[in-house]
Amino acid sequence: MGSVKDLEVIKKPTKNNMGVGRFHFSDRYSVFDWGGMPDQIKGKGAALCLMGAYCFEKLEEKSIKTHYRGLVAENGKVVTFKQLEKPSNVMEFNLVNVFRPKTHKEHGKLKYDYSMFTPNLKNYLIPLEIMYRNGLPEGSSVFKRLAQGKVTLKELGLDHYPKPGEKLAKPIFDVSTKLEETDRYVTWGEAQKIAGLMKDEVEQVKDVLSKVNDVISKIAANAGLLNEDGKIELGFDDERMLIIVDVVGTLDECRFTYKGLHVSKEIARQFYRKTDWYGDVEEAKKRADMEGMKDWRKLCKSSPPKLDPRLRIIIGEMYMAATNELTKSRIFDVPRLADVVKKYQDYASMN
């Protein structure tokens, strides 16, 4: 069970062969690495599943390899997006091995051992989250990292200090860890060592990221959305060929905006940034890092509150309306995305 979707293993992967798995997308949501939050967002699970399936199929049309096999219909058959008659929250895919790095303490700090990832390994999840940034909207982690001195303008390929809302002439390619307690941004050199990549494979990763960015940006543009940034996860198949895994192109994986307003999970993040709980989360993460503790959540002084009920409904409608627009289908019976965004604007102006 994950924070937002559950994994069903149909056939286990072996050392040399991929298995088969199914994601059951739930209405749960997660922010700031907390895991499942105290309430749920109606319609979110099916919306994410269908959005992701549509994007996977568009990537496959461009000969970009993914682990996607299809959607599971009501009758149990695996079908394409176009063949689906009713919304589904179940996606089938080829399953690779997940090898988790071992942990140990060094000078009071928690360290991760990635030595099992070598250029000879096949059929595994690459332990990285790989990101593109086409713009830097308000809430982008880049501003926080620059302010804390965790990254330099040069490392980001910028020649000036950016402003919130700035569009980039050239996308920034960013990378972080995937299988640690808290995602940690790393350089591309560190990423290469962590994941056991050859130098040319790092360039292949960037090439795949660039192609995904192009495809998702076009899908978003057709829905009147701007693809500000997004993340992908990659694996190696049983021939050590790169494949896109997990899910892509959804409101959880991407930060879309509509006429400058967020249409993504960022809306929930913004709500929680105003709570006392968010301050406790930041403090707990700092303490855990200093004390070399694995689970920072145990140090958090409070638990997250529920979303405002009105906002929760708006976010659910936004996920479903965005799915309708992105896939050019009328899957969910909800208002048009422009009307849902207006609803959110009215809500935000009063709160």
Backbone hydrogen bonds, N-H to C=O, Kabsch-Sander energy under -0.5 kcal/mol:
donor,donor_aa,acceptor,acceptor_aa,energy
2,G,5,K,-2.1
6,D,24,H,-2.4
8,E,6,D,-0.5
8,E,22,R,-3.0
9,V,7,L,-0.5
10,I,8,E,-0.7
10,I,20,V,-2.0
11,K,20,V,-2.4
14,T,17,N,-2.8
19,G,95,L,-3.1
20,V,11,K,-2.1
21,G,93,F,-2.8
22,R,8,E,-2.5
23,F,91,M,-2.7
24,H,6,D,-2.9
24,H,22,R,-0.5
25,F,23,F,-0.7
25,F,89,N,-3.0
26,S,4,V,-2.3
34,W,31,V,-1.8
37,M,29,Y,-1.7
41,I,27,D,-2.9
42,K,40,Q,-0.6
44,K,41,I,-1.9
47,A,43,G,-1.9
48,L,44,K,-2.8
49,C,45,G,-2.2
50,L,46,A,-2.4
51,M,47,A,-2.5
52,G,48,L,-2.6
53,A,49,C,-2.2
54,Y,50,L,-2.4
55,C,51,M,-2.1
56,F,52,G,-2.6
57,E,53,A,-2.4
58,K,54,Y,-1.8
59,L,55,C,-2.3
60,E,56,F,-2.5
61,E,57,E,-1.7
62,K,58,K,-0.8
62,K,59,L,-0.8
63,S,60,E,-2.0
64,I,59,L,-2.2
65,K,63,S,-0.6
67,H,244,I,-2.2
69,R,92,E,-2.7
70,G,92,E,-1.5
71,L,79,V,-3.1
72,V,90,V,-2.5
73,A,71,L,-0.7
73,A,77,K,-3.2
76,G,73,A,-2.0
79,V,71,L,-3.2
79,V,77,K,-0.6
84,L,80,T,-0.9
84,L,81,F,-0.8
91,M,23,F,-2.0
92,E,70,G,-3.2
93,F,21,G,-2.6
94,N,67,H,-3.3
95,L,19,G,-2.3
97,N,123,N,-1.7
99,F,97,N,-0.6
100,R,98,V,-0.6
102,K,113,D,-1.1
104,H,111,K,-2.1
106,E,109,K,-3.1
109,K,106,E,-1.7
111,K,104,H,-3.5
113,D,102,K,-3.4
114,Y,112,Y,-0.7
117,F,114,Y,-2.0
118,T,116,M,-0.8
121,L,118,T,-1.6
123,N,237,D,-2.2
124,Y,236,F,-0.9
125,L,97,N,-2.6
126,I,234,L,-2.2
128,L,126,I,-2.4
129,E,176,S,-2.5
130,I,232,I,-2.4
131,M,174,D,-3.0
132,Y,230,G,-2.2
133,R,172,I,-1.9
134,N,228,E,-3.0
135,G,228,E,-1.7
136,L,166,E,-2.9
140,S,137,P,-2.2
143,F,140,S,-1.1
144,K,140,S,-0.7
145,R,141,S,-2.5
146,L,142,V,-2.4
147,A,143,F,-2.3
148,Q,144,K,-2.0
149,G,146,L,-1.0
150,K,145,R,-2.5
151,V,145,R,-0.9
156,L,152,T,-1.5
157,G,153,L,-0.6
157,G,154,K,-1.0
158,L,153,L,-3.1
165,G,136,L,-2.9
166,E,136,L,-0.8
166,E,163,K,-2.0
168,L,134,N,-2.6
172,I,133,R,-2.2
174,D,131,M,-2.6
174,D,172,I,-0.6
176,S,129,E,-2.4
177,T,184,R,-2.2
178,K,127,P,-1.4
186,V,175,V,-2.3
191,A,187,T,-2.5
192,Q,188,W,-2.0
193,K,189,G,-1.6
194,I,190,E,-2.9
195,A,191,A,-2.3
196,G,192,Q,-0.6
196,G,193,K,-0.7
197,L,192,Q,-2.4
202,V,198,M,-1.5
203,E,199,K,-1.3
204,Q,200,D,-1.7
205,V,201,E,-2.4
206,K,202,V,-2.0
207,D,203,E,-2.0
208,V,204,Q,-2.5
209,L,205,V,-2.4
210,S,206,K,-2.3
211,K,207,D,-2.1
212,V,208,V,-2.6
213,N,209,L,-2.5
214,D,210,S,-2.0
215,V,211,K,-2.3
216,I,212,V,-3.0
217,S,213,N,-2.5
218,K,214,D,-1.8
219,I,215,V,-2.2
220,A,216,I,-2.7
221,A,217,S,-2.5
222,N,218,K,-2.0
223,A,219,I,-0.6
223,A,220,A,-1.3
224,G,221,A,-1.8
225,L,220,A,-2.9
226,L,257,T,-2.7
227,N,225,L,-0.5
228,E,226,L,-1.3
228,E,255,R,-1.8
229,D,255,R,-0.9
230,G,132,Y,-1.9
231,K,253,E,-1.6
232,I,130,I,-2.7
233,E,245,V,-0.6
235,G,243,I,-2.5
236,F,124,Y,-2.5
237,D,241,M,-2.4
240,R,237,D,-2.0
243,I,235,G,-2.5
244,I,65,K,-2.1
245,V,233,E,-2.5
254,C,250,T,-2.3
255,R,229,D,-3.1
256,F,254,C,-0.7
256,F,263,V,-0.6
257,T,226,L,-1.8
258,Y,261,L,-3.0
259,K,257,T,-0.5
261,L,258,Y,-1.7
263,V,256,F,-2.9
265,K,251,L,-2.2
267,I,264,S,-1.7
268,A,265,K,-0.8
269,R,265,K,-1.9
270,Q,266,E,-2.8
271,F,267,I,-1.7
272,Y,268,A,-2.2
273,R,269,R,-2.1
274,K,270,Q,-0.6
274,K,271,F,-0.9
275,T,272,Y,-1.7
278,Y,272,Y,-0.6
278,Y,275,T,-0.5
279,G,275,T,-0.8
280,D,276,D,-1.8
281,V,277,W,-2.3
282,E,278,Y,-2.3
283,E,279,G,-2.1
284,A,280,D,-2.5
285,K,281,V,-2.4
286,K,282,E,-1.9
287,R,283,E,-2.5
288,A,284,A,-2.6
289,D,285,K,-2.0
290,M,286,K,-2.3
291,E,287,R,-2.6
292,G,288,A,-0.8
293,M,288,A,-2.3
296,W,294,K,-0.9
298,K,295,D,-0.9
299,L,296,W,-1.6
300,C,297,R,-1.1
312,R,308,D,-2.6
313,I,309,P,-1.7
314,I,310,R,-2.0
315,I,311,L,-2.8
316,G,312,R,-2.0
317,E,313,I,-2.4
318,M,314,I,-2.2
319,Y,315,I,-2.3
320,M,316,G,-2.0
321,A,317,E,-3.1
322,A,318,M,-2.5
323,T,319,Y,-1.7
324,N,320,M,-2.0
325,E,321,A,-2.2
326,L,322,A,-3.2
327,T,323,T,-2.1
328,K,324,N,-0.5
328,K,325,E,-0.6
329,S,324,N,-2.0
331,I,329,S,-0.5
334,V,332,F,-1.7
339,D,336,R,-0.5
340,V,336,R,-2.0
341,V,337,L,-2.8
342,K,338,A,-1.8
343,K,339,D,-2.0
344,Y,340,V,-2.3
345,Q,341,V,-2.6
346,D,342,K,-2.5
347,Y,343,K,-2.1
348,A,344,Y,-3.1
349,S,345,Q,-2.2
350,M,346,D,-0.8
350,M,347,Y,-0.8
351,N,347,Y,-0.5
351,N,348,A,-0.9
